[in-house]
Amino acid sequence: MIDGLTRASDWSTVNVTVAGIGIAGFAAADALAQLGAQVTVIDAGDGQQQRERAEVLEVIGVEVLLGHEGDLPPTDLLVVSPGLRPTAKVIREAIAQGIPVWGELELAWRLRAPVGAAPWLVITGTNGKTTTTLMLESMLSAAGLRVVSAGNIGNSLIDVVMHDEVDVIAVEVGAPQLPFINSVSPFAAVCLNVADDHIDHFGSLDAYIAAKSRIYERTQFAAVFNADDPVTLRMVEEAEVVDGCRAIGFTLGIPDVSMLGVVEDLMVDRAFIDNRRESAQELAVTGDVQPNAPHNIANALAAAALARAFGVQATAVRDGLRNFTPAGHRIATVATVDGVTYIDDSKATNTHAASTSLRAYGSIVWIAGGMAKGQDFDALVIEAASRLRGAVLLGVDRELIAEALRRHAPEVPVKVLSRTETEAMVEVVAAARSFAQPGDTVLLAPGCASWDMFRDYAQRGELFAEAVLALSGAAS
């Protein structure tokens, strides 16, 4: 019975347990209650935000169990929030009892409108997901389509499929959202890149890659991969897609047939044109991409591949890039003070993102640290050592980076701060300024998550910017 449930089904006899009362869990419980299901929400937390959400859900008949760390309640279906590890007790119990487990994506897919549901264009990858999703949204909008971005980007995908009338959805997907899907069938999908991340969540890099690979399952029209990242190519080669689905690559080099790429300063398409074996369609110039860093051009090519797969004209790709406003805390220039440029890349929450950011500059004072999520920093330090003027480290796992610097860049001066309150960012910026010389870049590219000291990466970036602007002469 559960396997066949859709939005049009009779939910009145179905008991559903929703694990987690965050954005995804709240939306899931709300939608299921609207459909008439008997819903219980469990969450180990019992803070103010959880209680506020619980009050709202209880009004519509949802039972909420906060501070719940016990057994799985009697249920027909378990819907899990992405923050819950696949090895969590309630998930193990459900699987042992033969109870179906769905993630946010699976529930959202089943709750689409029975007729005329908007197709999904889905984006995952270790880095660049949000930027690519927003670029894609801008391209689709420039083509005159009704579009919304949702999923990991912050807008509840379940809310969108339940309430929004759109032509297409740009869906950002994080790896924790992927383990529990079994019927999702996107129109087109891309994995931008793969590097160490969420190792603590999945237990190993192989398990993380296996989760990412599921983005391509049942893809209908185009499975887009990064031709410069062999892991994503292997994912597509091994994916169980719908018959007729095409493999489409993107590259920062000259593209082969069925690829998008770069020729001199032009972004071109050799995948979605009639005479692709002998010609290419100009989409935009690389200068249309802002910020104009190589990895961001790659993001733009990936977004363009999805847009072109959906039939968007080349002019809309170009106009979408020109109209695009980057999300905050991604290689954002804060200010130049005494000849030193301060860059906020607080969104660089893993070593791969930090490495990409560090490669964009010459002489750097690097601000790093936070929650390492099981990562190793040796390769990153080895690669960046020659460009480091100094380093300032903060956060719970600061010593991991300090040890890597001592092993592989002992000549680089390092300041390690033990303060854990958010106000410590003022001292961080002051320490970085003391290392910097005119022409240098002070780069906040932490390589770590922010939750040990800050509300999120955005607050970390905002406090960095405030501290920079407070420096002598910067605020004016």
C-alpha positions in Angstrom: 0.0 0.0 0.0 2.7 2.5 1.0 4.7 2.0 -2.2 1.9 3.3 -4.3 1.0 6.4 -2.3 0.8 9.7 -4.2 -0.9 13.0 -3.6 -4.1 11.6 -5.0 -4.2 8.7 -2.5 -6.3 8.2 0.5 -4.0 9.0 3.4 -6.6 8.8 6.2 -5.5 5.4 7.3 -1.8 6.0 7.1 0.3 6.6 10.2 3.4 8.5 9.3 6.3 9.4 11.6 8.4 12.4 10.6 11.9 12.4 12.1 13.1 16.0 12.5 11.3 19.3 12.9 13.6 21.5 10.8 12.5 23.2 7.6 12.1 19.9 5.7 10.4 18.0 8.6 8.0 20.8 9.3 7.0 21.1 5.7 6.6 17.3 5.5 4.4 17.1 8.6 2.3 20.0 7.5 1.7 18.6 4.0 0.9 15.1 5.3 -1.6 16.5 7.8 -3.3 18.4 5.0 -3.7 15.2 3.1 -5.3 13.5 6.1 -2.5 11.3 7.4 -2.1 10.6 11.1 1.3 12.3 11.7 3.8 12.1 14.6 6.9 14.2 14.6 9.9 13.2 16.7 13.0 15.4 17.3 15.8 15.0 19.8 15.9 18.7 20.3 13.7 20.7 22.6 14.8 24.3 22.0 12.8 27.5 21.3 12.6 27.0 17.6 11.5 23.4 17.9 8.8 24.4 20.4 7.5 27.2 18.1 7.2 24.8 15.2 5.6 22.2 17.4 2.9 24.6 18.5 1.9 25.3 14.9 1.8 21.6 14.0 -0.2 20.6 17.1 -2.9 23.1 16.0 -3.5 21.0 12.8 -3.6 17.7 14.7 0.1 16.6 14.5 1.5 14.9 17.6 5.0 16.2 18.4 7.5 14.5 20.6 10.4 16.8 21.4 13.5 15.6 23.2 12.7 12.2 21.8 15.7 9.8 21.7 13.7 6.6 22.2 12.3 3.9 20.0 10.5 4.5 16.7 6.8 5.0 17.4 4.3 2.5 15.8 4.1 3.7 12.2 3.4 2.7 8.6 6.0 5.1 7.1 9.1 7.0 8.3 9.9 10.3 6.6 13.4 11.4 7.5 15.0 14.9 7.5 18.4 15.3 5.8 20.2 16.1 9.0 19.6 12.5 10.3 22.4 10.1 9.6 21.6 6.9 7.6 22.8 4.9 10.6 20.4 6.7 13.1 18.6 4.4 15.5 15.1 5.2 14.2 16.1 4.5 10.6 17.8 1.2 11.6 14.6 0.2 13.5 12.4 1.1 10.5 14.5 -1.0 8.1 14.6 -3.9 10.5 10.8 -3.8 10.8 10.3 -3.5 7.0 8.8 0.0 7.4 9.5 2.1 4.3 11.8 5.1 4.8 11.5 8.1 2.6 13.6 11.3 2.4 12.4 14.8 1.7 12.9 14.3 -2.1 10.9 11.1 -2.2 8.0 12.6 -0.4 8.0 15.8 -2.5 8.1 13.7 -5.7 5.0 11.7 -4.6 3.2 14.9 -3.6 3.4 16.5 -7.0 0.2 17.5 -8.7 -1.4 14.5 -10.4 -1.6 16.4 -13.7 0.8 18.9 -15.2 3.5 18.6 -12.4 6.5 20.8 -13.1 9.6 18.8 -14.2 12.7 18.8 -12.0 16.2 19.9 -13.0 18.4 18.7 -10.1 21.9 19.8 -9.0 24.3 18.3 -6.6 28.0 18.3 -6.0 30.4 18.9 -3.2 30.8 22.6 -4.1 28.9 25.1 -6.3 25.4 23.7 -5.8 23.7 27.0 -4.7 25.5 29.1 -7.3 24.6 26.7 -10.1 21.0 26.4 -9.0 20.6 30.2 -8.9 22.3 30.6 -12.3 19.9 28.0 -13.7 16.9 29.8 -12.2 18.1 33.0 -13.8 18.5 31.4 -17.2 15.0 29.8 -17.0 13.5 33.0 -15.9 15.2 34.9 -18.8 13.5 32.4 -21.1 10.1 33.5 -19.8 9.4 30.4 -17.8 7.8 30.3 -14.4 10.5 28.8 -12.2 11.5 28.5 -8.6 14.6 27.1 -6.9 14.0 24.8 -3.9 15.4 22.0 -1.9 18.8 22.3 -0.1 18.8 26.0 -1.1 16.4 26.8 1.7 13.0 26.9 0.0 11.1 23.8 1.0 10.6 21.5 -2.0 7.5 20.0 -0.4 5.9 23.5 -0.1 6.7 24.2 -3.7 5.2 21.1 -5.1 2.1 21.5 -2.9 1.4 25.2 -3.5 3.4 26.8 -6.4 2.2 26.9 -10.0 5.4 26.8 -12.0 6.7 25.5 -15.3 9.9 23.9 -13.9 11.8 23.6 -10.6 15.5 24.0 -10.1 16.2 21.6 -7.2 19.4 21.9 -5.2 20.2 18.6 -3.6 22.7 17.9 -0.8 24.1 14.4 -0.3 22.2 13.8 3.0 19.0 14.2 1.0 19.8 11.3 -1.4 19.9 8.0 0.5 16.2 7.4 0.8 14.7 7.9 -2.7 13.2 5.2 -4.9 10.9 6.8 -7.4 12.2 10.3 -8.1 12.7 10.8 -11.9 14.2 14.2 -12.8 14.1 15.6 -16.3 17.8 16.4 -16.1 20.5 16.0 -13.4 24.1 17.1 -12.7 26.7 16.3 -10.2 29.2 19.2 -10.4 32.2 17.7 -8.6 33.1 15.3 -5.8 35.6 15.7 -3.0 35.8 14.8 0.7 32.8 16.1 2.6 30.1 14.8 5.0 32.5 11.9 5.9 31.2 12.1 9.5 27.6 11.8 8.2 28.1 8.9 5.8 31.1 7.1 7.5 33.3 7.0 4.5 34.1 8.7 1.2 32.8 5.7 -0.7 29.5 5.9 1.0 29.3 9.7 0.3 30.0 9.1 -3.4 27.4 6.3 -3.5 24.9 8.8 -2.1 25.8 11.5 -4.6 25.5 8.9 -7.5 21.8 8.5 -6.8 21.2 12.0 -8.3 21.2 10.3 -11.7 18.8 7.5 -11.0 15.8 7.5 -13.4 17.0 10.7 -15.1 14.8 11.2 -18.2 16.6 13.4 -20.7 20.1 14.5 -19.8 22.6 13.2 -17.2 25.2 16.0 -17.0 28.7 15.3 -15.7 31.9 17.3 -15.2 34.3 16.1 -17.9 37.2 17.4 -15.7 36.1 15.2 -12.8 36.3 11.5 -13.6 34.2 10.5 -10.6 31.2 12.2 -12.0 31.8 10.6 -15.4 31.8 7.2 -13.7 28.6 8.0 -11.9 26.8 8.6 -15.2 28.3 5.6 -16.8 27.0 3.4 -14.0 23.6 5.1 -13.5 20.3 3.4 -14.2 18.6 6.1 -16.3 15.5 6.2 -18.5 16.1 4.7 -21.9 17.2 7.5 -24.3 18.7 9.7 -21.6 21.8 11.4 -23.0 25.2 11.9 -21.2 26.2 15.5 -21.5 29.6 16.8 -20.3 30.9 20.2 -19.4 34.5 21.3 -19.4 36.7 24.4 -19.0 38.5 23.2 -22.1 37.5 22.9 -25.7 34.4 20.7 -25.7 34.0 17.4 -27.6 30.7 16.4 -29.2 27.8 16.2 -26.7 29.6 18.7 -24.4 29.6 22.3 -23.4 32.9 24.1 -22.9 35.1 27.1 -23.5 36.8 28.2 -26.7 39.0 31.3 -26.1 36.7 33.5 -24.2 33.4 32.0 -25.5 31.2 29.5 -23.6 29.9 27.2 -26.3 27.4 24.3 -26.8 28.2 21.2 -28.8 25.4 19.1 -27.3 22.1 20.7 -28.1 22.5 21.8 -31.7 21.7 19.9 -34.9 25.2 20.0 -36.4 27.1 19.3 -33.2 29.8 17.2 -34.9 31.1 20.1 -37.0 30.0 23.3 -35.2 29.3 24.9 -31.8 26.7 27.4 -30.6 27.9 30.4 -28.7 26.1 30.8 -25.4 27.9 33.7 -23.7 31.4 35.1 -23.1 33.3 34.1 -19.9 33.1 37.8 -18.8 29.3 37.4 -18.4 30.1 35.1 -15.4 30.5 36.9 -12.1 32.5 36.3 -10.0 34.8 35.5 -13.0 36.8 32.6 -11.4 37.4 29.3 -13.3 35.3 27.2 -11.0 32.4 29.7 -11.4 32.6 29.4 -15.1 32.3 25.7 -14.7 29.2 26.3 -12.6 27.8 28.4 -15.4 28.4 25.7 -18.0 26.6 23.1 -15.8 23.6 25.4 -15.4 23.7 26.1 -19.1 23.7 22.4 -19.8 20.5 21.9 -17.7 18.9 24.9 -19.2 19.7 23.8 -22.8 18.4 20.3 -22.1 15.1 21.9 -21.1 15.0 23.8 -24.4 16.2 27.2 -23.3 17.6 29.4 -26.2 21.2 30.5 -26.2 20.2 34.2 -25.7 18.4 33.3 -22.5 21.5 31.5 -21.2 23.5 34.7 -21.8 20.8 37.0 -20.4 20.4 34.8 -17.4 24.1 35.0 -16.6 24.1 38.8 -17.0 21.1 39.1 -14.7 22.5 36.7 -12.1 23.2 38.0 -8.6 25.6 35.8 -6.7 24.5 34.5 -3.3 26.4 36.0 -0.4 29.7 34.8 1.1 31.0 33.2 -2.1 34.3 34.9 -3.1 32.8 38.3 -2.2 35.2 41.3 -2.0 34.6 43.1 1.3 37.1 45.9 1.1 40.6 46.9 0.3 42.4 48.4 3.3 46.0 49.7 3.1 46.5 47.8 -0.2 45.2 44.5 1.2 42.1 43.0 -0.3 39.7 41.1 2.1 37.6 38.3 0.6 34.7 36.6 2.2 34.3 33.0 1.0 32.7 31.7 4.2 30.7 29.3 2.0 33.9 27.3 1.5 32.9 24.8 4.1 35.1 21.9 3.0 38.7 21.4 1.8 37.7 21.2 -1.9 36.0 24.5 -1.8 38.8 26.1 0.2 41.4 24.7 -2.3 39.4 26.2 -5.2 39.3 29.6 -3.5 43.0 29.5 -2.5 44.0 28.8 -6.2 42.4 32.1 -7.3 44.9 34.3 -5.5 48.6 34.9 -5.3 49.8 35.9 -1.9 47.3 35.0 0.8 46.7 35.3 4.5 44.4 32.4 5.1 41.6 32.4 7.7 40.5 28.8 8.3 38.9 26.4 10.8 35.7 25.3 12.4 34.1 21.8 12.3 36.3 19.6 10.0 33.6 17.0 9.4 36.2 14.2 9.3 38.3 15.8 6.6 42.1 15.7 6.2 44.0 18.9 5.4 47.4 17.7 4.3 46.7 17.8 0.6 45.2 21.2 0.8 48.1 22.7 2.7 50.7 21.1 0.4 48.9 22.6 -2.6 48.5 26.1 -1.1 51.8 26.4 0.9 53.7 28.4 -1.7 50.9 31.1 -1.7 50.5 31.5 2.0 51.8 34.7 3.7 50.3 33.5 7.0 47.4 31.7 8.5 44.9 32.5 11.3 43.0 29.5 12.7 39.9 29.3 14.8 37.2 26.8 15.7 37.0 23.4 17.4 39.2 21.6 14.8 41.8 24.4 14.4 44.6 22.1 15.6 44.0 19.7 12.7 44.9 22.5 10.2 47.7 23.8 12.5 49.3 20.3 12.5 49.0 20.1 8.7 50.7 23.5 8.4 53.5 22.5 10.7 54.1 19.3 8.7 54.0 20.8 5.2 54.5 24.6 5.5 56.6 25.1 8.6 57.8 28.5 7.3 54.3 30.0 7.3 53.5 32.0 10.4 50.4 30.8 12.1 48.1 32.4 14.7 45.9 29.9 16.5 43.0 31.5 18.5 41.3 29.5 21.2 38.3 31.9 21.8 35.0 30.4 20.8 32.6 33.3 21.1 31.4 35.0 17.9 33.1 38.2 18.9 36.5 36.5 18.3 36.2 37.4 14.6 37.5 40.9 15.4 40.6 39.3 16.8 40.9 37.0 13.8 40.8 39.9 11.3 43.3 41.9 13.4 45.7 38.9 13.4 45.3 38.5 9.6 46.0 42.2 9.1 49.2 41.9 11.1 50.5 39.3 8.7 49.4 41.0 5.5 51.4 43.2 3.2 50.2 45.5 0.4 49.1 43.4 -2.6 48.1 40.5 -0.4 44.6 38.9 -0.1 43.2 38.1 3.3 40.9 35.2 2.5 38.2 33.7 4.7 38.0 30.2 3.2 37.5 28.1 6.3 37.4 24.7 4.8 35.1 23.7 7.7 31.5 24.0 8.8 30.6 27.0 11.1 28.3 25.5 13.6 30.8 25.2 16.5 31.0 29.0 16.8 28.4 30.6 14.5 24.7 30.2 13.6 25.8 29.3 10.0 28.3 30.2 7.4 26.4 33.4 6.6 26.8 34.7 10.1 30.5 33.8 10.0 30.9 35.8 6.8 28.8 38.8 8.1 31.0 39.1 11.2 34.1 38.9 9.1 32.8 41.7 6.9 31.9 43.8 9.9 35.3 43.4 11.4 37.0 44.3 8.1 34.9 47.4 7.6 35.7 48.5 11.2 39.4 48.6 10.3 40.9 52.1 10.0 39.6 53.9 6.9 37.5 50.9 5.7 34.2 52.1 7.0 34.4 55.4 5.1 
